[in-house]
Amino acid sequence: MDEQQQYINQALQQDWEIDLADKVSKEEIIGLLAMRIGHIIERTPEAFFQLMYRLDIPEQKLNNAMKGMISTEEIAEMVYNRQLQKAKSRLQYKQDDQSKDKDLDW
């Protein structure tokens, strides 16, 4: 498993309390995430909104989800893609930091 996928899995396990095996496909992850999202929406919609706001998912999409206009699978896909963006960004900045001249640090 590459570093990017490790980041995504760790974030999903931490934020959504999903237990992921080491080698789970994107489709399986989205399926598990969709089930968890459905569960959270039914029981604690406030927690769902908090998690989605932390990921910076657009409010209109959240409102459509609550009206049943978007499926939990579509929401799970948005969450997965957002985590993927975050992973790419973190890896980019990590590489930038490693290439920086350490002698210039104070």
Sine and cosine of phi, psi and omega as CSV:
sin_phi,cos_phi,sin_psi,cos_psi,sin_omega,cos_omega
0.00,0.00,0.74,-0.67,-0.02,-1.00
-0.98,0.19,0.19,-0.98,-0.08,-1.00
-0.89,0.46,-0.60,0.80,0.00,-1.00
-0.90,0.44,-0.72,0.70,0.00,-1.00
-0.92,0.39,-0.57,0.82,0.06,-1.00
-0.88,0.47,-0.68,0.74,0.03,-1.00
-0.88,0.48,-0.73,0.68,-0.01,-1.00
-0.87,0.50,-0.75,0.67,-0.01,-1.00
-0.88,0.48,-0.68,0.73,0.00,-1.00
-0.89,0.46,-0.69,0.72,0.00,-1.00
-0.90,0.44,-0.67,0.75,0.00,-1.00
-0.93,0.38,-0.62,0.78,0.04,-1.00
-0.91,0.42,-0.67,0.74,-0.05,-1.00
-0.95,0.31,-0.79,0.61,-0.11,-0.99
-0.97,0.22,-0.60,0.80,-0.13,-0.99
-0.94,-0.35,-0.02,1.00,0.03,-1.00
0.82,0.58,0.75,0.67,0.04,-1.00
-0.96,-0.29,0.78,-0.63,0.03,-1.00
-1.00,0.01,0.93,-0.36,-0.05,-1.00
-0.95,-0.32,0.67,-0.74,0.12,-0.99
-0.96,0.27,0.27,-0.96,-0.03,-1.00
-0.86,0.51,-0.66,0.75,-0.08,-1.00
-0.87,-0.50,0.99,0.16,0.02,-1.00
-0.92,-0.40,0.69,-0.72,-0.01,-1.00
-0.95,0.31,0.30,-0.95,0.04,-1.00
-0.85,0.53,-0.67,0.74,-0.01,-1.00
-0.89,0.46,-0.65,0.76,0.03,-1.00
-0.92,0.39,-0.65,0.76,0.02,-1.00
-0.89,0.46,-0.72,0.70,0.00,-1.00
-0.90,0.44,-0.61,0.79,0.05,-1.00
-0.89,0.46,-0.72,0.69,0.03,-1.00
-0.90,0.44,-0.67,0.74,0.01,-1.00
-0.90,0.44,-0.65,0.76,0.02,-1.00
-0.88,0.48,-0.67,0.74,0.03,-1.00
-0.89,0.45,-0.68,0.73,-0.01,-1.00
-0.91,0.41,-0.66,0.75,0.03,-1.00
-0.88,0.48,-0.72,0.69,0.04,-1.00
-0.84,0.54,-0.68,0.74,0.01,-1.00
-0.89,0.45,-0.72,0.70,-0.02,-1.00
-0.91,0.41,-0.67,0.74,0.00,-1.00
-0.87,0.50,-0.67,0.74,-0.01,-1.00
-0.92,0.38,-0.66,0.75,-0.14,-0.99
-1.00,-0.04,-0.71,0.70,-0.06,-1.00
-0.63,-0.77,0.98,0.17,-0.01,-1.00
-0.85,0.52,-0.50,0.87,0.02,-1.00
-0.88,0.47,-0.67,0.74,0.02,-1.00
-0.90,0.43,-0.62,0.79,0.05,-1.00
-0.86,0.51,-0.75,0.66,-0.01,-1.00
-0.89,0.46,-0.63,0.78,0.03,-1.00
-0.88,0.48,-0.72,0.69,-0.01,-1.00
-0.89,0.45,-0.66,0.76,-0.04,-1.00
-0.94,0.34,-0.62,0.79,0.05,-1.00
-0.91,0.41,-0.61,0.79,0.05,-1.00
-0.88,0.47,-0.50,0.87,0.03,-1.00
-1.00,0.05,-0.12,0.99,0.00,-1.00
0.91,0.41,0.70,0.71,0.10,-1.00
-1.00,0.10,0.73,-0.68,-0.07,-1.00
-0.83,0.56,0.66,-0.75,-0.06,-1.00
-0.87,0.49,-0.61,0.80,0.00,-1.00
-0.87,0.49,-0.64,0.77,0.03,-1.00
-0.91,0.41,-0.60,0.80,0.04,-1.00
-0.91,0.42,-0.69,0.73,0.02,-1.00
-0.90,0.44,-0.65,0.76,0.06,-1.00
-0.89,0.45,-0.59,0.81,0.03,-1.00
-0.90,0.43,-0.67,0.74,-0.02,-1.00
-0.94,0.34,-0.42,0.91,0.05,-1.00
-1.00,0.07,-0.05,1.00,0.00,-1.00
0.99,0.12,0.23,0.97,-0.01,-1.00
-0.99,0.12,-0.31,0.95,0.04,-1.00
-0.82,-0.58,0.71,-0.71,-0.02,-1.00
-0.98,0.22,0.31,-0.95,0.05,-1.00
-0.90,0.44,-0.48,0.88,0.05,-1.00
-0.91,0.41,-0.63,0.77,0.04,-1.00
-0.92,0.40,-0.63,0.78,0.05,-1.00
-0.90,0.43,-0.70,0.71,0.01,-1.00
-0.87,0.50,-0.63,0.77,0.04,-1.00
-0.89,0.45,-0.67,0.74,0.04,-1.00
-0.88,0.47,-0.70,0.71,0.00,-1.00
-0.89,0.46,-0.73,0.68,-0.01,-1.00
-0.86,0.50,-0.73,0.68,-0.02,-1.00
-0.90,0.44,-0.60,0.80,0.04,-1.00
-0.92,0.39,-0.66,0.75,0.05,-1.00
-0.90,0.44,-0.58,0.81,0.04,-1.00
-0.90,0.44,-0.69,0.72,0.06,-1.00
-0.86,0.51,-0.71,0.70,-0.01,-1.00
-0.89,0.45,-0.65,0.76,-0.01,-1.00
-0.90,0.43,-0.70,0.71,0.01,-1.00
-0.88,0.48,-0.68,0.73,0.00,-1.00
-0.89,0.45,-0.72,0.69,-0.01,-1.00
-0.90,0.44,-0.65,0.76,0.02,-1.00
-0.92,0.39,-0.60,0.80,0.04,-1.00
-0.88,0.48,-0.75,0.66,-0.02,-1.00
-0.93,0.37,-0.53,0.85,0.04,-1.00
-0.90,0.43,-0.68,0.73,0.03,-1.00
-0.92,0.40,-0.64,0.77,0.03,-1.00
-0.88,0.48,-0.67,0.75,0.01,-1.00
-0.91,0.42,-0.61,0.80,-0.03,-1.00
-0.95,0.31,-0.47,0.88,-0.02,-1.00
-1.00,0.09,-0.15,0.99,-0.01,-1.00
-0.94,0.34,0.56,-0.83,0.02,-1.00
-0.95,0.31,0.92,-0.40,-0.07,-1.00
-0.93,0.37,-0.40,0.92,0.01,-1.00
-0.93,0.36,-0.33,0.94,0.00,-1.00
-1.00,0.08,-0.21,0.98,0.04,-1.00
-0.95,0.32,0.60,-0.80,0.02,-1.00
-0.99,-0.17,0.00,0.00,0.00,0.00
